Amino acid sequence: MNKFLLPALVFAFASAAQAQQAPALTAKDYERAESFLSYNTAPFVDGVNVQPNWLPGEKFWFRNLTAKGSEFIMVDPAKGTRAPAFDHQKLAAALSTATGKTYSADKLPFAFITPSADGKTVSFAAAGKNYTADLQTYTLTESAAPARQRGGFGGRRGGGMGVTSPDGKLVAYIKDYNLWVRNLAGSEEKQLTTDGIKDFGYATDNAGWTHSDNAVLQWSPDSKKIATFKQDQRKVADMYLVTTNVSNPTLKAWKYPLPGEEIPMIHRAIVEVETPKVIMLKVPADPHRATLSDDISSSGTLDDVNWTADGSQLAFVSTSRDHKQEKVRIADANTGDVREIFEETVPTQYESGWGAINWRYLAGNNEIIWFSERDNWGHLYLYDAKTGKLKNQITKGNFVVTKLVKVDEKNRQLYFVASGREPGNPYFSHLYKIGFDGKKLTLLTPEDANHQISFSPTQNYFVDNYSQPNVPTTSVLRDLSGKLITTVQKTDISRLTATGWKAPTPFSVKAADGKTDLFGLMFTPSKIDAGKKYPIINYIYPGPQGGSVGSWSFAPSRGDHQALAELGFVVVQIEGTSNPLRSKNYHDMNYGNMAENTLPDQISGMKQLAQKYPYIDIDRAGIWGHSGGGFATAAAMFRYPDFFKVGISESGNHDNRNYEDDWGERYIGLLTKDANGKSNYEDQANQNYAQNLKGKLMLAHGMMDDNVPPYNTLLVVEALEKAGKDYDLVIFPNSAHGYGQYSPYMMRRRWDYFVKNLMGTETPKEYQLKAKTDPRNSVQ
C-alpha cells in the first residue's frame, strides 16, 4: 500500500468515528444557537450607530438605545454640544396625564420627533393621537400629524408610488400608462402625457426583477420639468408564475427579458409641467441599462441624469446593452437637441462606482467629472464639457473611489469615499478631499476602520460611524476640514459580551493563484475546544456585484453564521477574486465565466485556515448560499464533489439563460452561439454537471420568486433525477426570493441539514425559532 495513503485512511476513519460518536443535539443546544441571532443580540447593544435627523441650522437629533430603553439626543455642531432633546421625565409625565396611561422617561411610546425651528416645541405621535409639547411648560396640545419625510401618491394600475417635486408642491405618478401630477396641498390632478399605452408607457420600470408601476423620473431643480422616458417592452417575452391555493390558481405574468432576447428600450423625454408638453430627446432609444446597476433607477429616481440648476440642460449617459460602451450626452431641455460629448468603451463591463453614480455635469464651468477604471483602479477624471477632451486625472493610486459625495465648484474641491488607500484591510472605506487638479489629497477620517458617512443638508458637517467587524462603533461629528467637533457616542457591548457573545475573527489568506491577498471572517464556537475537530462551512456569495462578507462594519449578528458555529461548526466568509472594491483586474478575473464562482479561492482559503487552526476538519467541508450563492453552492457540489461534502443551495440562478437579461449580459457578455448552436452560457449551467454529485445537496426555492424564477432550480432537479442522484428539496409554494415568513423555517432546516449530514448526529425534532423584536423599538 502507498505509504502516504495509510495515514490518510486512518485519519478518515478517525474523523468518521468522531462524527458517529458525536452526541445528539438537543433543544437546549438550538436555544443557545438561537441566542446569537440578531433579534437576541441587538437588545444587548447600547448606543448603536447614530442616524442623524438634520434640522434647519445644521442641528440634528437621533434616538439612542440604552440599557434602560431609549432617549432622544440633540447635537449642535456650531456649539459642539450633545444634550437631551427635551426633558424626558417631564414629557413622560405630561403624556401620562394626557392619555391616562403610565409612561416612563426611558420608554416613551414614539420613535420619531419633529422639533420646531425655534426649538421651543416638539411634535410626535403617541397613543393614536398627534401631540405638540411646549418645552417650557411641558403642556401638550393635540396637533396635526407631525411632519415627516414626504411620501408618494399611489396611482391606478399597480398603485405605483409618486415622486415629490423639489419645492414640495407636486407629486408625479403613473396612471393608465401616462404621467400625472397631483397638488399636495389639495386633490387637483393634471395629466402630463396622453400617448402612453400598455407596454409602452411613461416613467415605467416594470420588466425583469423590478416589475412595478412606481414612477421613474427626475425633477428639474426648479420643479418645472421632469426627465423620464417611454419604455417600449411590446416585444419583450413574458415570465409566468402560478399561485398555490384551493380552487383555481392565479397566473402571474409580466415582462421578463432573458439573455439574447428582445429587451425593453427607453425613449428619453422631458416633460414640461405647468403647461403640459412632451419633448422627446433626439437620440435613438437606449437599452434598459445604467452605469451602476442592473436597473435604470435607484429608489424611483432616474439614474445617469444631471439637471442644470435652471433646468435648461440635461446631461445623461447612455449605456450599451453589454455595458461596454458609455456615451456622455447633453440635451437642450427646451428643444430636445442632443450634443455628443465623449464616450468610453471597455473590454469587459463599465461601472460608475460602488453604491453611487460618480459622474457629474458642472454646467457653471462646462466640465464633467467622470469615473473610470482605465488605469486598473476606480478613479475620477475631469473633462471639458464643450470639447469632450480630458483635462486631467483627479485621483490616482492603488485604491478605489467608491462614492463621490460632494462637489465644491467654487473652491474646486471634491469629497469622496474610497477603499484600499490606507494600510490594512482594503475594504475599509475612508472619506477624502482633493482639488480638481488632483492636488492636496487629504484624509478626513484617519481611524483604522470602516467609515459610514452622513452629511448635513448643507454639507458643512458630517457624522462618521466607524467600526470594524470585531470593534464596536464610535460615532463622531466632524467639519469639512476633518476637524473633530465632538464624539457623539460609543457603542457599548458590555451587556452583550456578558452573555457569552463572541465577535468573528478577521483573517487574510492567499487566493488560488498563491499571490493575491483575500480577506474574510471566521466564526467559531464561543466555547471552542481546541482538542476537537470541527466541520467547516463556507457561506458564499460570489458576486461579482457583491461579496460574501457584505459590510465590514460592526454588527452584533451577521445572519446565522455565529448561531451555526455554536452548534459545532467553523463558519467562514471569504471575499474571492471577482468580488468588487479592489482593482479592475481583480474584479474581472471571472468575467465571461460566472461558473468559476470564486470557488478555487474559497477552497484555497479554507485549506489555509485548516493548516493554521488544527481544530478545523477540512475533510468535512460544507457550503451554502442564497441566490448567486445558491448558484455557487450547486456548482461547488458538482464541480468539486470530493472537497465539498454537504451543500445547501437556496434560490440559485443555476442557468443564466433563465435569469433576467441584464445580469448575465453584463458579467458574461451577450449570448452568442457557435457553428453547432452551442451558446457561451451553456458550460456555465449547473444542470449540465448534476451527474457529478457525490455528497448531500439540499435545494430550496420560492415558487413565486419574481427575481430568480423557480425554473432555475427545477432544471437542476430534473437533471439530478435523470442522473439517478439523490437530493433534498424544500419548496415554498407562495413565497418570493427571500421566503418571507418562512425564512425561520429555512434557517432551522439549514441547521438540521448540516448537523445531520456534516456533523453526523441527530437534531431536536422540528425546533421552532422564536423571532422577536427589540423591546426598545416597541412603540405604541
TORLO-922304 format. One record per residue (C-alpha): x, y, z. Coordinates in steps of 0.25 Angstrom, whole numbers, plus 5000, padded with zeros to 4 digits. Each point is the difference from the previous one (the first is absolute). Layout:
SITE      x      y      z
SITE      X      Y      Z
...
***
This chain:
SITE      x      y      z
SITE   5000   5000   5000
SITE   5005   5014   4997
SITE   5007   5005   5013
SITE   4992   5014   4998
SITE   4987   4993   4999
SITE   4999   4993   5013
SITE   5001   5012   5009
SITE   4989   5007   4992
SITE   4991   4988   5001
SITE   5003   4999   5015
SITE   4996   5015   5001
SITE   4988   4998   4992
SITE   4995   4988   5009
SITE   5003   5008   5012
SITE   4992   5012   4995
SITE   4988   4991   4997
SITE   5001   4994   5013
SITE   5000   5013   5007
SITE   4988   5005   4992
SITE   4993   4987   5003
SITE   5003   5001   5015
SITE   4995   5015   5001
SITE   4988   5001   5010
SITE   4987   5004   4994
SITE   4997   5015   5001
SITE   4988   5004   5009
SITE   4990   5011   5000
SITE   5009   5007   5010
SITE   5012   5000   4990
SITE   4991   5006   4990
SITE   4995   5010   5010
SITE   5014   5004   5003
SITE   5003   5002   4985
SITE   4987   5008   4998
SITE   5005   5009   5011
SITE   5011   5005   4990
SITE   4990   5005   4990
SITE   4998   5015   4998
SITE   4986   5000   5007
SITE   5007   4995   5012
SITE   5013   5007   5000
SITE   4996   5014   4995
SITE   4992   5003   5013
SITE   5013   4999   5008
SITE   5007   5010   4991
SITE   5000   5015   5006
SITE   5003   5012   4992
SITE   4999   4995   4986
SITE   5003   5007   4987
SITE   4996   5015   5000
SITE   4989   5002   4990
SITE   5000   5015   4999
SITE   4986   5008   4997
SITE   5006   5013   4995
SITE   4992   5013   5004
SITE   5001   5014   4994
SITE   5012   5007   5006
SITE   5008   4987   4999
SITE   4996   4994   5013
SITE   4996   4986   5000
SITE   4992   4990   5010
SITE   5001   4985   5001
SITE   4994   4989   5008
SITE   5010   4993   5009
SITE   4997   4986   5005
SITE   5005   4998   5014
SITE   5000   4989   5010
SITE   4987   5005   5007
SITE   4993   5004   4987
SITE   5002   5012   4991
SITE   5003   5014   5000
SITE   4999   5012   4990
SITE   5013   5008   4998
SITE   5002   5013   4994
SITE   5014   5004   4994
SITE   5004   5014   4997
SITE   5012   5000   4990
SITE   5002   5015   5002
SITE   5002   4999   5015
SITE   5005   4986   5000
SITE   4990   4996   5010
SITE   4992   4987   5002
SITE   4988   5000   5009
SITE   4986   4994   5003
SITE   4991   5006   4989
SITE   4990   5002   5011
SITE   4997   4997   5015
SITE   4996   4985   4998
SITE   4994   4999   5015
SITE   4991   5013   4998
SITE   4996   4995   4986
SITE   4996   4986   5006
SITE   4992   5006   5011
SITE   4993   5010   4991
SITE   4997   4988   4990
SITE   4995   4991   5011
SITE   4990   5011   5005
SITE   4995   5003   4986
SITE   4998   4985   4996
SITE   4997   4994   5014
SITE   5011   4989   4997
SITE   5013   5000   5008
SITE   5012   5003   4992
SITE   5015   5000   5006
SITE   5011   5010   4995
SITE   5008   4989   4993
SITE   4988   4993   4994
SITE   4993   5010   4992
SITE   4990   4995   4990
SITE   5005   5006   4988
SITE   5013   4999   4991
SITE   4999   5013   4992
SITE   4999   5015   5004
SITE   4998   5013   4993
SITE   5007   5011   5007
SITE   4996   5014   4996
SITE   5009   5009   4993
SITE   5002   5009   5013
SITE   5002   4988   5009
SITE   4988   5004   5009
SITE   4991   4988   4996
SITE   5001   4986   4996
SITE   4989   4992   4993
SITE   4998   4985   5000
SITE   4989   4989   4998
SITE   4996   4991   5012
SITE   4988   4992   5005
SITE   4993   5002   4987
SITE   5001   5016   5000
SITE   5009   5011   4996
SITE   5006   5009   5010
SITE   5008   5012   5001
SITE   5008   5003   5013
SITE   5004   5014   5005
SITE   5014   4997   5005
SITE   4999   5012   5010
SITE   4987   4996   5007
SITE   4999   4985   4995
SITE   4986   5002   4997
SITE   4994   4991   4989
SITE   4991   5004   4989
SITE   4994   4991   4989
SITE   5005   5004   4987
SITE   5001   4996   4985
SITE   5008   4988   4996
SITE   5015   5003   5003
SITE   5007   5004   4987
SITE   5009   4988   4995
SITE   5006   4997   4987
SITE   4990   5002   4989
SITE   4994   4988   4995
SITE   4995   4996   4986
SITE   4987   4999   4994
SITE   4994   4988   4994
SITE   4994   5000   4986
SITE   4991   4989   4994
SITE   5006   4988   4993
SITE   5009   4994   5010
SITE   4999   5011   5010
SITE   5014   5006   4997
SITE   5007   5010   5009
SITE   5002   5014   4995
SITE   5012   5009   5001
SITE   4999   5014   5007
SITE   5005   5012   4993
SITE   5011   5008   5007
SITE   4991   5011   5004
SITE   4991   4990   5007
SITE   4988   5005   4993
SITE   4997   4989   4990
SITE   5002   4985   4999
SITE   5001   4993   4986
SITE   4995   4986   4998
SITE   4995   4990   4990
SITE   4986   4998   4997
SITE   4995   4992   4988
SITE   5014   4999   4994
SITE   5001   5015   5000
SITE   5007   5010   5009
SITE   4991   5009   5009
SITE   5003   5010   5011
SITE   4991   5003   5013
SITE   5001   5012   5008
SITE   5004   4996   5014
SITE   4992   5012   5006
SITE   4987   4995   4994
SITE   4995   4989   4991
SITE   5001   5006   4987
SITE   5006   4991   4989
SITE   5006   5003   4987
SITE   5003   4991   4989
SITE   5014   5003   4993
SITE   5001   4989   4989
SITE   4989   4994   4992
SITE   5006   4990   4990
SITE   5005   4990   5010
SITE   4994   4986   4998
SITE   5002   4986   5006
SITE   5014   4995   4999
SITE   5004   5014   4994
SITE   4998   5009   5012
SITE   5006   5012   5006
SITE   5010   4999   5012
SITE   4997   4985   5002
SITE   5011   4990   5005
SITE   4992   4987   5000
SITE   5009   4990   4993
SITE   5009   4989   5005
SITE   5002   4999   5015
SITE   4994   5014   5002
SITE   4986   5000   4996
SITE   4991   5011   5006
SITE   4993   5012   4996
SITE   5009   5009   5008
SITE   5003   5013   4992
SITE   5015   5001   4996
SITE   5004   5015   4997
SITE   5008   5011   5005
SITE   4994   5014   5002
SITE   5008   5013   4996
SITE   5005   5008   5012
SITE   4989   5011   4997
SITE   4989   4989   5000
SITE   4995   5005   4986
SITE   5005   4988   4992
SITE   5001   4985   5001
SITE   5011   4991   4994
SITE   4994   4986   4997
SITE   4998   4990   4988
SITE   4990   4992   4993
SITE   5004   4985   5002
SITE   4997   4991   4988
SITE   4998   4986   5004
SITE   4990   4995   4990
SITE   5009   4990   4994
SITE   5005   4995   5014
SITE   4996   4986   5003
SITE   4992   4997   5013
SITE   5004   4992   5012
SITE   4989   4992   5007
SITE   4998   4996   5015
SITE   4988   4992   5006
SITE   4995   5001   5014
SITE   4997   4988   5008
SITE   4986   5001   5006
SITE   4987   4993   5002
SITE   4992   5001   4987
SITE   5006   5006   4987
SITE   5014   5005   5001
SITE   5003   5015   4996
SITE   5009   5002   4988
SITE   5010   5011   5002
SITE   5006   5005   4988
SITE   5010   5012   4997
SITE   5011   5004   4990
SITE   5013   4993   5004
SITE   5011   5000   4989
SITE   5010   4989   4999
SITE   5014   5001   4994
SITE   5000   5000   4985
SITE   4985   5004   4999
SITE   4993   5013   4998
SITE   5002   5010   5012
SITE   4993   5013   5004
SITE   5004   5012   4993
SITE   4999   5014   5006
SITE   4996   5012   4991
SITE   5005   5012   5009
SITE   4991   5012   5002
SITE   4999   5013   5007
SITE   4986   5004   5005
SITE   4996   5014   5003
SITE   4991   5001   5012
SITE   4993   5014   5000
SITE   4994   4999   4986
SITE   5002   4985   4997
SITE   5009   4997   4988
SITE   5009   4988   4997
SITE   5013   5003   4994
SITE   5007   4987   4994
SITE   5015   5000   5000
SITE   5005   4999   4986
SITE   5008   4987   5002
SITE   4997   4985   4997
SITE   4994   4992   5011
SITE   5009   4995   5011
SITE   5001   4986   5006
SITE   4994   4999   5014
SITE   5013   5001   5006
SITE   5008   5009   5010
SITE   5015   5003   5003
SITE   4998   4995   5015
SITE   4991   4988   5001
SITE   4991   4991   4992
SITE   4989   5010   5000
SITE   4997   5014   4995
SITE   4995   5006   5014
SITE   5004   5001   5014
SITE   4988   5001   5010
SITE   4991   5006   4989
SITE   5011   5010   4995
SITE   5004   4999   4986
SITE   5015   4997   5000
SITE   5011   5006   4991
SITE   4994   5014   4998
SITE   5004   5013   5005
SITE   4992   5012   4999
SITE   5006   5014   5000
SITE   4995   5010   5011
SITE   4991   5008   4990
SITE   4994   4987   4994
SITE   5005   5004   4986
SITE   5009   4988   4997
SITE   5000   4986   5004
SITE   5013   4992   5000
SITE   4998   4985   4999
SITE   5008   4987   4997
SITE   4995   4989   4990
SITE   5005   4986   5003
SITE   5001   4989   4990
SITE   4993   4987   5002
SITE   5013   4993   5003
SITE   5005   5011   5010
SITE   5012   5002   4992
SITE   4997   5014   4994
SITE   4996   5012   5007
SITE   4996   5013   4992
SITE   5000   5013   5008
SITE   4990   5010   4994
SITE   4994   5013   5003
SITE   4985   5004   4995
SITE   4994   5013   4999
SITE   4988   4999   5009
SITE   4991   5009   4991
SITE   5003   4994   4986
SITE   5004   4986   5003
SITE   5013   5002   4992
SITE   5012   4992   5005
SITE   5015   5002   4999
SITE   5009   4988   5001
SITE   5011   5004   5010
SITE   5009   4987   5001
SITE   4999   4985   5002
SITE   5008   4989   5007
SITE   5001   4986   4995
SITE   5005   4989   5008
SITE   5004   4985   4997
SITE   4991   4994   5012
SITE   4990   5009   5007
SITE   4999   5014   5004
SITE   4995   5005   5014
SITE   5000   5014   5006
SITE   5003   4997   5014
SITE   4995   4992   5012
SITE   4987   5003   5006
SITE   4999   5014   4993
SITE   5002   5005   4986
SITE   5012   5008   5000
SITE   5000   5009   4987
SITE   4995   5015   5001
SITE   4997   5011   4990
SITE   5005   5013   5005
SITE   4993   5010   4991
SITE   5006   5012   5006
SITE   5014   4997   4996
SITE   4996   4991   4988
SITE   5007   4988   5006
SITE   4996   4985   5003
SITE   5006   4992   5011
SITE   5001   4986   4994
SITE   5002   4986   5007
SITE   5009   4990   4993
SITE   5008   4988   5003
SITE   5009   5002   4988
SITE   5013   4999   5008
SITE   4995   4988   5007
SITE   4995   5008   5012
SITE   4987   5007   5002
SITE   5003   5015   4999
SITE   4994   5014   4997
SITE   5004   5007   4987
SITE   4997   5015   4996
SITE   4995   5002   4986
SITE   4996   5013   4992
SITE   4985   4999   4997
SITE   5002   5009   4988
SITE   5011   4992   4992
SITE   4998   4987   5007
SITE   5015   5000   5003
SITE   5007   4995   5012
SITE   5006   5011   5009
SITE   5006   4991   5010
SITE   4999   4988   5009
SITE   4996   5005   5014
SITE   5002   4987   5009
SITE   5011   4990   4998
SITE   5006   4989   5007
SITE   4998   4985   5004
SITE   4986   5003   5006
SITE   4985   5001   4996
SITE   4991   5012   5001
SITE   4987   4994   5004
SITE   4991   5012   5002
SITE   5001   5015   4996
SITE   4993   5007   5011
SITE   5002   5015   4998
SITE   5005   5009   4989
SITE   5004   5014   5004
SITE   5001   5007   4987
SITE   5003   5014   5006
SITE   5013   4994   5007
SITE   5002   4990   4989
SITE   5000   4988   5010
SITE   4994   4986   5001
SITE   4996   4992   5012
SITE   5000   4985   4997
SITE   5000   4987   5007
SITE   5011   4990   4996
SITE   5005   4986   5004
SITE   5014   4994   5000
SITE   5009   5012   5001
SITE   5003   4998   5015
SITE   5008   4989   5005
SITE   4993   4987   5005
SITE   4986   4995   4996
SITE   4998   5005   4986
SITE   4985   5000   5002
SITE   5000   5011   5011
SITE   4994   5013   4994
SITE   5005   5014   5003
SITE   4996   5014   4997
SITE   5010   5009   4992
SITE   5000   5013   4993
SITE   5008   5005   4988
SITE   5002   5011   4990
SITE   4994   4999   4986
SITE   5015   5001   4996
SITE   5003   4987   5008
SITE   5008   5007   5010
SITE   4999   5001   5015
SITE   4994   4986   5003
SITE   4995   5001   5014
SITE   4995   4988   5009
SITE   4989   5005   5009
SITE   4997   4987   5007
SITE   5013   4995   5006
SITE   4996   4988   5009
SITE   5003   4986   4995
SITE   4986   4996   4998
SITE   4988   5000   4990
SITE   4994   5013   5000
SITE   4985   5003   4997
SITE   4998   5015   4997
SITE   4987   5008   5001
SITE   5001   5015   4995
SITE   4991   5011   5005
SITE   4991   5006   4990
SITE   5009   5012   4998
SITE   5012   4990   5000
SITE   5008   5009   5010
SITE   5000   4988   5010
SITE   5000   4985   5000
SITE   4997   4989   5009
SITE   5010   4989   5000
SITE   4996   4986   5005
SITE   5013   4992   5000
SITE   5003   4986   5004
SITE   5006   4986   4997
SITE   4993   4987   4999
SITE   5005   4997   5014
SITE   5001   5014   5005
SITE   4987   5008   5004
SITE   4996   5013   4994
SITE   5005   5013   5004
SITE   4992   5012   4995
SITE   5006   5013   4998
SITE   4997   5014   4994
SITE   5010   5007   4991
SITE   5000   5012   4991
SITE   5004   5000   4986
SITE   5015   5002   5004
SITE   4999   4987   5007
SITE   5001   5007   5014
SITE   4994   4992   5011
SITE   4988   5009   5006
SITE   4996   4989   5010
SITE   4999   4986   5003
SITE   4985   4997   4999
SITE   5000   4987   5006
SITE   5007   4986   5001
SITE   4992   4987   4999
SITE   5001   4992   5013
SITE   4999   4985   4998
SITE   5004   4996   5015
SITE   4986   4995   5002
SITE   5001   4992   4987
SITE   5014   4994   5004
SITE   4995   4996   5013
SITE   4990   4990   4993
SITE   5012   4993   4995
SITE   4999   5006   4986
SITE   5012   4999   4991
SITE   5005   5009   4989
SITE   5004   4994   4986
SITE   5015   4999   4997
SITE   5005   5008   4988
SITE   5011   4993   4992
SITE   5008   5000   4987
SITE   5004   4989   4991
SITE   5005   4998   4986
SITE   4991   4998   4988
SITE   5001   4987   4991
SITE   5012   5007   4993
SITE   5008   5000   5012
SITE   5003   5015   4999
SITE   4987   5008   5002
SITE   4996   5004   5014
SITE   4986   4996   5004
SITE   4993   5005   5012
SITE   4988   4994   5008
SITE   4994   4997   5013
SITE   5000   4987   5009
SITE   4989   4996   5010
SITE   5004   4990   5010
SITE   4992   4994   5012
SITE   5001   5010   5012
SITE   5004   4988   5009
SITE   5010   4994   4990
SITE   5007   4987   5004
SITE   5014   5001   4993
SITE   5001   4985   5001
SITE   4988   4997   4992
SITE   4998   5000   4985
SITE   4989   5009   4994
SITE   4994   4999   4986
SITE   5002   5012   4992
SITE   4988   5007   4993
SITE   5002   5011   4989
SITE   4990   5011   4998
SITE   5001   5004   4986
SITE   4995   5012   4992
SITE   5009   5000   4987
SITE   4995   5013   4995
SITE   5006   5006   4991
SITE   4991   5012   5004
SITE   5002   4997   5015
SITE   5008   4990   5009
SITE   4998   4990   5011
SITE   5004   5010   5012
SITE   4991   5012   4996
SITE   5002   5011   5010
SITE   5013   5001   5007
SITE   4994   5008   5011
SITE   4997   4995   5014
SITE   4987   4992   5002
SITE   4996   4991   5012
SITE   4995   4989   4990
SITE   5003   4997   4986
SITE   4989   4991   4995
SITE   5000   4987   5008
SITE   5015   4998   4998
SITE   5004   5000   5015
SITE   4987   4993   5003
SITE   5004   4989   4991
SITE   5014   5000   5006
SITE   4994   4998   5014
SITE   4994   4987   4995
SITE   5015   4994   4998
SITE   5005   5006   4987
SITE   5010   5010   4995
SITE   4993   5009   4990
SITE   5008   5009   4990
SITE   4997   5011   4991
SITE   5011   5003   4989
SITE   5001   5012   4990
SITE   5004   4993   4988
SITE   5006   5005   4987
SITE   4990   5007   4991
SITE   4993   5006   5012
SITE   5000   5015   5000
SITE   5007   5011   5007
SITE   5014   4996   4995
SITE   5007   5003   4987
SITE   4994   4998   4986
SITE   5008   4988   4997
SITE   4996   4994   5014
SITE   4985   5002   4997
SITE   5001   4995   4986
SITE   5007   4987   5003
SITE   4988   4992   4997
SITE   4994   5008   4989
SITE   4993   4992   4990
SITE   5000   4987   5009
SITE   4991   5002   5012
SITE   5000   4985   5002
SITE   5014   5003   5007
SITE   4992   5006   5011
SITE   5013   5003   5008
SITE   5000   4985   5004
SITE   5015   4998   4998
SITE   5003   5011   5009
SITE   4990   4995   5010
SITE   5007   4986   5001
SITE   5014   5006   5000
SITE   4996   5009   5012
SITE   4993   4989   5008
SITE   5012   4991   4998
SITE   5009   5011   5005
SITE   4991   5003   5012
SITE   5000   4985   5003
SITE   5015   5000   5000
SITE   5000   5012   5010
SITE   4989   4995   5009
SITE   5002   4985   5003
SITE   4985   4999   5006
SITE   4995   5002   4985
SITE   4996   4987   4994
SITE   5002   5003   4985
SITE   4996   4986   4996
SITE   4986   5004   5005
SITE   4997   5012   4991
SITE   4987   5006   4998
SITE   4995   5012   4992
SITE   4987   5008   4999
SITE   4995   5012   4993
SITE   4987   5008   4995
SITE   4997   5005   4986
SITE   5014   5002   4994
SITE   5005   4992   5012
SITE   4990   4989   4997
SITE   5006   4999   4985
SITE   5014   4999   5006
SITE   4996   4990   5010
SITE   4995   4990   4990
SITE   5012   5003   4991
SITE   5009   4996   5012
SITE   4993   4987   5002
SITE   5000   4996   4986
SITE   5014   5006   4996
SITE   5008   4997   5013
SITE   4992   4987   5005
SITE   5012   4995   5007
SITE   5002   5012   5008
SITE   4986   5005   5004
SITE   4992   4989   5007
SITE   4987   5008   5003
SITE   4994   5012   4993
SITE   4987   5008   5002
SITE   4996   5007   4987
SITE   4989   5011   5002
SITE   4993   5007   4989
SITE   5012   4998   4990
SITE   5001   5006   4986
SITE   5005   4987   4995
SITE   4999   5003   4985
SITE   5002   5015   4997
SITE   4992   4997   4987
SITE   4988   4999   5009
SITE   5004   5013   5008
SITE   4997   5014   4998
SITE   5008   5005   4988
SITE   5008   5012   5006
SITE   5008   4992   5010
SITE   5005   4989   4990
SITE   5002   5010   4989
SITE   5008   5009   5009
SITE   5010   4989   5006
SITE   5000   4989   4990
SITE   4998   5008   4987
SITE   4989   5000   4989
SITE   4995   4986   4998
SITE   5006   4994   4987
SITE   5000   4987   4993
SITE   5011   4992   4993
SITE   4998   4992   4987
SITE   4994   4989   5007
SITE   4990   5008   5007
SITE   5006   5000   5014
SITE   5000   5013   5008
SITE   5011   5006   5008
SITE   4990   4998   5012
SITE   4999   4985   4998
SITE   5012   4995   5008
SITE   4996   5009   5012
SITE   4987   4994   5002
SITE   5000   4991   5013
SITE   4990   4990   4995
SITE   5011   4995   4990
SITE   5008   4996   5011
SITE   4990   4994   5010
SITE   5005   4986   4997
SITE   5013   5002   5007
SITE   4993   5002   5014
SITE   5005   4991   5011
SITE   4997   5007   5013
SITE   4987   5004   5006
SITE   4993   5012   4993
SITE   4987   5008   5004
SITE   4993   5009   4990
SITE   4990   5010   5004
SITE   4992   5010   4992
SITE   4988   5009   5002
SITE   4990   4997   4989
SITE   4995   5014   4998
SITE   5015   5005   4999
SITE   4999   5012   4991
SITE   5015   5003   5001
SITE   5006   4986   4997
SITE   4988   4992   4994
SITE   4999   4986   5006
SITE   5002   4993   4987
SITE   5015   5002   5002
SITE   5000   4990   5012
SITE   4990   4991   4993
SITE   5010   4999   4988
SITE   5010   4994   5011
SITE   4989   4991   5006
SITE   4997   4994   4986
SITE   5015   4998   4997
SITE   5002   4993   5014
SITE   4989   4991   4997
SITE   5004   4996   4986
SITE   5014   4997   5006
SITE   4994   4992   5011
SITE   5005   5009   5011
SITE   4994   5001   5014
SITE   4997   5014   5005
SITE   4992   5008   5009
SITE   4990   5011   4997
SITE   4993   5011   5007
SITE   4989   5007   4993
SITE   4993   5013   5005
SITE   4987   5000   4991
SITE   4996   5014   5001
SITE   5013   5007   5004
SITE   5009   5009   4993
SITE   5015   5001   4999
SITE   5002   5002   5015
SITE   4989   4990   5005
SITE   4994   5011   5009
SITE   4993   4994   5012
SITE   5006   4986   4997
SITE   5015   5005   5002
SITE   5001   4995   5014
SITE   4995   4986   4995
SITE   5011   5000   4990
SITE   5010   5004   5010
SITE   4997   4989   5009
SITE   5000   4990   4988
SITE   5013   5005   4997
SITE   5006   4998   5014
SITE   4993   4986   5000
SITE   5006   4996   4987
SITE   5015   5004   5004
SITE   4999   4993   5013
SITE   4994   4987   4995
SITE   5009   4999   4987
SITE   5013   5008   5003
SITE   5001   4998   5015
SITE   4993   4986   5000
SITE   4991   5001   5012
SITE   4985   5002   5003
SITE   4992   5013   5002
SITE   4988   5003   5008
SITE   4988   4998   4993
SITE   4993   5012   4993
SITE   5007   5010   5009
SITE   4992   5014   4999
SITE   5008   5012   4998
SITE   4993   5011   5009
SITE   5003   5013   4992
SITE   4997   5013   5008
SITE   5002   5015   5000
SITE   5010   5008   5009
SITE   4990   5005   5011
SITE   5007   5014   4999
SITE   4994   5001   4986
SITE   4986   4997   5004
SITE   4992   5013   5000
SITE   4985   5002   5001
***
